[in-house]
């Protein structure tokens, strides 16, 4: 039995599952504005009316997918960064978790990084309460206190560099500018982030 992508509820009917997979692929490939309901339904093997059984419109479908993908990303970051351990061990674990998520579902990660500005204002307060940005900022602030992150390093700029580097790296893997799985490059990314954070 094939494992369902994490953004699909196993309780969802097969038609909804197919629509969600189709929508995410097209949202990443064409953009939310350009991906039409007809294209989403056709790619999933259905007609437009099936989509309206589950979602009021394309925007509601996109928000639903965004929240599912964002929640998983934040959950993975929180699981790693709330665990105790040395800075270098936690950095490796953080990068490994994020790259594993990308290897599992590159479209989900790209969708979150590309559409955050658009969907953030409309997300539920529950999802806004704990952000990946805040968690990583706290991690680097802990690094400053431990003397591992340089005191002259701006933590907000380091957080920006971390997420920007990761997002660009994922795009390059997606477009096959970087070969292999994302996780195969965890050591290189760790060295780069460590250099940026160096005391």
LOTORBA-425552 format. One record per atom (N, C-alpha, C): x, y, z. Coordinates in steps of 0.05 Angstrom, whole numbers, plus 32768, in hexadecimal, padded with zeros to 4 digits. Layout:
X, Y, Z
X, Y, Z
...
This chain:
X, Y, Z
8011, 7FE8, 8000
8000, 8000, 8000
8012, 8019, 8000
800C, 802B, 7FEE
801C, 8044, 7FEB
8016, 8057, 8002
802C, 8062, 800E
8029, 8075, 8024
801F, 8090, 8019
800B, 809B, 8027
8000, 80B5, 801F
8013, 80CB, 8027
8014, 80E1, 8017
8023, 80F8, 801F
8018, 8103, 8039
8029, 8110, 8049
8021, 8119, 8063
800A, 812E, 8063
8007, 813C, 804D
7FF3, 8151, 804B
7FD7, 8146, 8044
7FD5, 812C, 8042
7FBC, 811F, 803D
7FB3, 810F, 8055
7F9A, 8113, 805D
7F8E, 8104, 8073
7F85, 80E9, 8068
7F8E, 80D3, 8074
7F85, 80B9, 806A
7F67, 80B5, 806A
7F59, 80C6, 807A
7F3C, 80C4, 807B
7F2F, 80D3, 8063
7F3F, 80E3, 8055
7F34, 80F1, 803D
7F2C, 80DD, 8028
7F16, 80E2, 801A
7F0E, 80D1, 8004
7F23, 80D1, 7FEE
7F26, 80BC, 7FDF
7F3A, 80BB, 7FCA
7F39, 80D2, 7FB7
7F21, 80DC, 7FB1
7F1F, 80F3, 7F9E
7F2C, 810C, 7FAA
7F28, 8110, 7FC4
7F34, 8127, 7FD1
7F53, 8124, 7FD3
7F5C, 810C, 7FD8
7F78, 8106, 7FD9
7F85, 810D, 7FBE
7F79, 8104, 7FA9
7F84, 8109, 7F8E
7F84, 8127, 7F88
7F6F, 8135, 7F8F
7F6D, 8152, 7F8A
7F83, 8161, 7F9A
7F88, 8159, 7FB3
7F9D, 8166, 7FC2
7FB9, 8162, 7FB6
7FBF, 814A, 7FAE
7FD9, 8144, 7FA1
7FDC, 8154, 7F87
7FC7, 8154, 7F77
7FC7, 8162, 7F5E
7FCA, 8180, 7F62
7FBC, 818B, 7F75
7FBD, 81A8, 7F7B
7FD9, 81B0, 7F84
7FE5, 81A1, 7F96
7FFF, 81A8, 7FA0
8013, 81A8, 7F89
8013, 8194, 7F79
8025, 8193, 7F62
8022, 81AB, 7F50
8009, 81B2, 7F49
8004, 81C8, 7F37
800A, 81E3, 7F44
8004, 81E6, 7F5E
800A, 81FF, 7F6C
8028, 8205, 7F6C
8038, 81F0, 7F6F
8055, 81F4, 7F6F
805F, 81F8, 7F52
8055, 81E9, 7F40
805E, 81EB, 7F24
8055, 8206, 7F17
803B, 820D, 7F1A
8030, 8224, 7F0C
802B, 823C, 7F1D
802A, 8239, 7F37
8022, 824E, 7F49
8004, 824C, 7F50
7FFC, 8256, 7F67
7FE0, 8254, 7F6F
7FCE, 8263, 7F5C
7FD7, 827B, 7F54
7FC6, 828B, 7F42
7FC1, 827E, 7F27
7FD7, 8272, 7F1D
7FD5, 8267, 7F01
7FC9, 824B, 7F00
7FCB, 823C, 7F15
7FBF, 8221, 7F15
7FA1, 8223, 7F16
7F94, 8218, 7F01
7F77, 821B, 7F00
7F6A, 8203, 7F0D
7F51, 8208, 7F16
7F41, 81F2, 7F22
7F3E, 81DB, 7F0E
7F39, 81E2, 7EF5
7F36, 81CE, 7EE0
7F4F, 81BD, 7EDE
7F66, 81C9, 7EDD
7F7F, 81BA, 7EDB
7F83, 81A8, 7EF3
7F7D, 81B2, 7F0B
7F80, 81A2, 7F23
7F6E, 818A, 7F22
7F54, 818E, 7F1B
7F41, 8178, 7F1A
7F48, 8164, 7F04
7F50, 816E, 7EED
7F57, 815D, 7ED6
7F6F, 814C, 7EDD
7F83, 8158, 7EE8
7F9B, 8149, 7EEF
7F95, 8133, 7F04
7F81, 8138, 7F15
7F79, 8124, 7F29
7F66, 810F, 7F1E
7F5D, 8114, 7F05
7F4B, 8101, 7EF9
7F2D, 8106, 7EFE
7F27, 811F, 7F05
7F0B, 8126, 7F0B
7F03, 813F, 7EFC
7EE9, 8146, 7F00
7EDF, 8160, 7EF4
7EDE, 8174, 7F0B
7EDB, 818E, 7F03
7EDB, 81A4, 7F17
7EC7, 81A0, 7F2E
7EAF, 8197, 7F29
7E9B, 8195, 7F3F
7EA5, 8184, 7F57
7EB6, 8170, 7F52
7EC0, 815F, 7F68
7ED0, 8170, 7F7C
7EDF, 8183, 7F71
7EF0, 8194, 7F82
7EDE, 81A4, 7F96
7EC7, 81AD, 7F8C
7EB5, 81BE, 7F9C
7EA7, 81AE, 7FB2
7EA9, 8194, 7FB1
7E9E, 8183, 7FC7
7EAF, 8187, 7FE0
7EC8, 818E, 7FDC
7EDB, 8190, 7FF3
7EE4, 81AC, 7FFA
7EE5, 81BD, 7FE6
7EEF, 81D8, 7FEA
7EDE, 81ED, 7FDC
7EDA, 8204, 7FE9
7EC9, 8219, 7FDF
7ED4, 8224, 7FC5
7EEF, 8226, 7FC3
7EFC, 8231, 7FAB
7F1A, 8229, 7FAB
7F28, 8231, 7F97
7F45, 822B, 7F95
7F55, 8236, 7FAC
7F4E, 824E, 7FB5
7F5C, 825A, 7FCA
7F59, 824A, 7FE5
7F42, 8240, 7FEA
7F3D, 8230, 8002
7F4D, 8216, 8000
7F4F, 820A, 7FE9
7F5F, 81F2, 7FE4
7F7D, 81F9, 7FE9
7F86, 820F, 7FDF
7FA2, 8217, 7FE2
7FA8, 821C, 8000
7F97, 822A, 800E
7F9B, 822F, 802A
7F9C, 8215, 803A
7F89, 8203, 8034
7F89, 81E9, 8042
7FA4, 81DB, 803E
7FAD, 81D9, 8026
7FC7, 81CC, 8021
7FDE, 81DB, 802F
7FDE, 81F5, 802D
7FF3, 8205, 803A
7FF4, 81FF, 8058
7FDD, 8200, 8065
7FDD, 81FB, 8082
7FE7, 81DF, 8089
7FDF, 81CB, 807A
7FE9, 81B0, 807F
8007, 81AE, 807C
8012, 81BA, 8066
802F, 81B9, 8061
803E, 81C9, 8076
8034, 81E1, 807C
8041, 81F2, 8090
8042, 81E4, 80AC
802C, 81D8, 80B3
802A, 81CB, 80CD
803F, 81B5, 80D0
8042, 81A6, 80BA
8056, 8190, 80BB
8073, 819B, 80BD
8078, 81B1, 80AE
8093, 81BD, 80AF
8099, 81C7, 80CB
8087, 81D5, 80D8
808B, 81E0, 80F3
808D, 81C9, 8107
807D, 81B4, 8103
807E, 819E, 8116
8099, 8190, 8115
80A4, 818D, 80FD
80BF, 8181, 80FB
80D4, 8192, 8107
80D3, 81AC, 8103
80E6, 81BF, 810F
80E4, 81BE, 812D
80CC, 81BF, 8137
80C7, 81C0, 8154
80D1, 81A6, 8161
80CC, 818F, 8155
80D4, 8176, 8160
80F3, 8175, 8164
8101, 817F, 8150
811E, 817F, 8152
8129, 8194, 8165
811E, 81AC, 8164
812A, 81C2, 8173
8121, 81C2, 8190
810D, 81B3, 8198
8106, 81B2, 81B4
8115, 819B, 81C2
8123, 818B, 81B3
8133, 8175, 81BF
814D, 8181, 81CA
8156, 8177, 81E0
8170, 8182, 81EB
8187, 8177, 81DA
819E, 8185, 81DD
81B6, 817C, 81CF
81C8, 8193, 81C8
81E0, 818C, 81BF
81F3, 81A0, 81B7
81E9, 81AE, 819E
81F2, 81C7, 819A
81EA, 81D7, 8183
81F0, 81C9, 8169
8208, 81BE, 8165
820F, 81B1, 814B
81FD, 8199, 8146
81F7, 8189, 815B
81E6, 8172, 8158
81CA, 817A, 8150
81C0, 818F, 815D
81A5, 8198, 8157
81A3, 81A5, 813B
81B9, 81B3, 8133
81B9, 81BE, 8118
81B8, 81A8, 8103
81C8, 8193, 8107
81C8, 817D, 80F4
81AC, 8170, 80F3
81A0, 816C, 810B
8185, 8160, 810D
8170, 8171, 80FF
8173, 818C, 8103
8160, 819E, 80F6
8162, 819D, 80D8
817A, 819E, 80CD
817E, 819D, 80B0
8175, 8182, 80A5
817B, 816D, 80B4
8173, 8152, 80AB
8155, 8150, 80A9
8147, 815A, 80BE
812A, 8158, 80BE
811D, 8168, 80A7
8128, 8180, 80A2
811D, 8191, 808D
8123, 8185, 8072
813A, 817A, 806E
8141, 816F, 8054
8132, 8154, 804F
812D, 8145, 8065
811D, 812D, 8063
8101, 8134, 805A
80F6, 8149, 8066
80DB, 8152, 805E
80DB, 815A, 8040
80F0, 8168, 8037
80F2, 816F, 801B
80F3, 8157, 8009
8104, 8143, 8011
8106, 812B, 8001
80EB, 811C, 8000
80DC, 811D, 8016
80C2, 8110, 8017
80AE, 811E, 8006
80AE, 8138, 8007
809A, 8148, 7FF7
80A5, 8163, 7FF0
80B5, 8164, 7FDA
80C1, 817D, 7FD2
80AC, 8193, 7FCD
8095, 818B, 7FC1
8081, 819F, 7FBB
8076, 81AC, 7FD4
8073, 819C, 7FEA
8068, 81A8, 8003
807B, 81BD, 800E
8095, 81B7, 800E
80A8, 81CB, 8018
80AA, 81E3, 8007
80AA, 81E0, 7FEC
80AB, 81F6, 7FDA
8092, 8207, 7FDC
807B, 81FA, 7FDF
8062, 8208, 7FE2
8062, 821A, 7FFA
806C, 8210, 8011
806D, 8221, 8029
8080, 8238, 8025
8098, 8233, 801B
80AB, 8249, 8018
80A2, 825E, 8004
8095, 8255, 7FEF
808C, 8268, 7FDA
8073, 8277, 7FE1
8061, 826B, 7FF1
8047, 8277, 7FF6
8042, 8281, 8012
8057, 8281, 8023
8054, 828A, 803F
8048, 82A6, 8041
8052, 82B8, 8032
8048, 82D4, 8034
802B, 82D6, 802D
8023, 82C6, 801A
8007, 82C7, 8011
7FF3, 82BB, 8025
7FFB, 82A5, 8031
7FE8, 8296, 8042
7FEB, 829C, 8060
8001, 82A6, 8068
8006, 82AB, 8085
7FEF, 82BB, 8092
7FE7, 82D2, 8086
7FD2, 82E1, 8094
7FB7, 82D2, 8098
7FB2, 82BE, 8088
7F99, 82B0, 808A
7F9A, 8295, 8099
7FB1, 828E, 80A3
7FB4, 8275, 80B2
7FA6, 8278, 80CD
7FA0, 8261, 80D9
7F93, 8261, 80F3
7FA7, 826A, 8108
7F9D, 8276, 811E
7FAE, 827F, 8134
7FBE, 8268, 8140
7FB2, 8251, 8140
7FC0, 8239, 814B
7FDA, 8234, 813C
7FD9, 8236, 8121
7FF1, 8232, 8111
8004, 8249, 8113
7FFA, 8261, 8117
800C, 8278, 811A
801A, 8279, 8135
8010, 826B, 8148
801A, 826D, 8163
8037, 8263, 8166
803F, 8250, 8155
805B, 8246, 8156
8065, 8245, 8139
8079, 8255, 8134
8083, 8257, 8119
809F, 824B, 8116
80A5, 8242, 80FE
80C0, 8237, 80F9
80D5, 824D, 80FC
80CE, 8265, 80F5
80E1, 827C, 80F7
80E8, 8281, 8114
80D4, 8281, 8126
80D9, 8286, 8142
80E9, 826F, 814F
80E3, 8257, 8147
80F1, 8240, 8152
810F, 8241, 814A
8115, 8247, 8131
8130, 8249, 8128
813E, 8261, 8135
8130, 8277, 8138
813C, 828E, 8146
8144, 8287, 8162
8133, 8279, 8170
8139, 8270, 818C
8151, 825D, 818C
8153, 824C, 8178
816A, 823A, 8176
8184, 8249, 8173
8184, 825D, 8161
819D, 826D, 815E
81A3, 827E, 8176
818E, 8288, 8183
8192, 8298, 819C
819F, 8286, 81B1
8196, 826D, 81B3
81A3, 825A, 81C5
81C0, 8256, 81BE
81C6, 8256, 81A4
81E1, 8253, 819B
81F3, 826B, 81A3
81E7, 8283, 81A3
81F6, 829B, 81AD
81FC, 8298, 81CA
81E8, 828F, 81DA
81EC, 828C, 81F7
8201, 8277, 81FD
8202, 8262, 81EC
8215, 824D, 81F1
8231, 8253, 81E5
8233, 826B, 81D8
824D, 8273, 81CD
8254, 8265, 81B3
8241, 8258, 81A6
8245, 824A, 818D
823F, 825C, 8175
822C, 826D, 8178
8225, 8281, 8164
8233, 829B, 816D
8241, 82A8, 815A
8250, 82C0, 8160
823F, 82D6, 816C
8249, 82E4, 8180
823B, 82FA, 818C
8237, 8311, 8178
8248, 8313, 8164
8246, 8328, 8150
8232, 8321, 813A
8229, 8308, 813A
8217, 82FF, 8125
81FA, 8308, 812C
81ED, 8314, 8119
81D1, 831D, 811D
81BF, 8304, 811A
81B2, 82FD, 8130
81A0, 82E6, 812F
818A, 82E9, 811A
817D, 8300, 8118
8169, 8302, 8103
8174, 82FE, 80E7
818D, 8308, 80E2
8199, 8304, 80C8
81A1, 82E6, 80C4
81AA, 82DA, 80D9
81B1, 82BD, 80D8
8198, 82AC, 80D2
8182, 82B3, 80DE
8169, 82A4, 80D8
8161, 82A9, 80BB
8164, 82C1, 80B2
815E, 82C7, 8095
816F, 82B7, 8083
8189, 82B6, 8089
819C, 82A8, 8079
8196, 828A, 8079
818F, 8280, 8091
8188, 8263, 8093
8171, 825B, 8081
815A, 826A, 8084
8143, 8263, 8075
8146, 8269, 8057
8154, 827E, 8051
8159, 8285, 8035
816A, 8270, 8027
8180, 8268, 8035
8192, 8254, 802A
8183, 8239, 8026
8173, 8232, 803A
8164, 8219, 8038
8150, 8219, 8021
8141, 822F, 801F
812D, 8232, 800A
813A, 8230, 7FEE
8150, 823F, 7FEB
815D, 823F, 7FD1
8169, 8224, 7FCA
8175, 8217, 7FDE
8180, 81FC, 7FDA
816A, 81E9, 7FD1
8152, 81EA, 7FDF
813C, 81D8, 7FD7
8133, 81DD, 7FBB
8132, 81F6, 7FB2
812B, 81FD, 7F96
813F, 81F0, 7F83
8159, 81F1, 7F8A
816D, 81E6, 7F78
816B, 81C8, 7F77
8165, 81BB, 7F8D
8161, 819E, 7F8C
8148, 8197, 7F7B
8133, 81A6, 7F7F
811A, 81A2, 7F70
811E, 81A4, 7F52
812E, 81B8, 7F4A
8133, 81BC, 7F2D
814C, 81AD, 7F24
8156, 819B, 7F35
816C, 818A, 7F2E
8186, 8199, 7F27
8189, 81B0, 7F33
81A2, 81BF, 7F31
81B6, 81B3, 7F45
81AC, 81A6, 7F5A
81BD, 8198, 7F6D
81B4, 817A, 7F6B
81C7, 8169, 7F68
81C2, 814C, 7F64
81BD, 813D, 7F7E
81AD, 8128, 7F7C
81A8, 8117, 7F93
8192, 8121, 7FA4
818E, 8113, 7FBA
817A, 811B, 7FCD
8183, 8133, 7FDD
8170, 8141, 7FE8
8177, 8159, 7FF8
8188, 8150, 8010
8180, 813A, 801D
818F, 8130, 8035
81AC, 8129, 802F
81B2, 8123, 8017
81CE, 811C, 8010
81E0, 8134, 8014
81D5, 814C, 8016
81E5, 8164, 8018
81E4, 8171, 8034
81DA, 8162, 8048
81D7, 816D, 8062
81F2, 8177, 806E
8207, 8168, 8069
8221, 8170, 8074
822B, 818B, 8068
8227, 818F, 804E
822F, 81A8, 8041
821E, 81C0, 804C
8204, 81BC, 804F
81F3, 81D1, 805A
81FB, 81D7, 8077
8200, 81C2, 8086
8208, 81C6, 80A2
8221, 81D6, 80A4
8235, 81D0, 8093
824E, 81DF, 8094
824A, 81FC, 808C
8238, 8201, 8079
8232, 821C, 8070
8224, 822C, 8087
820F, 8221, 8093
8201, 822E, 80A8
8213, 8233, 80C0
8223, 821F, 80C7
8236, 8221, 80DD
824A, 8238, 80D8
8253, 823B, 80C0
8266, 8251, 80B9
8258, 826C, 80BC
823F, 826D, 80B4
8230, 8287, 80B7
822C, 828E, 80D4
8229, 8279, 80E5
8223, 827E, 8101
823C, 8280, 8112
8254, 827A, 8106
826C, 8276, 8116
8273, 828D, 8129
827C, 8286, 8140
8284, 8299, 8155
829F, 82A6, 814D
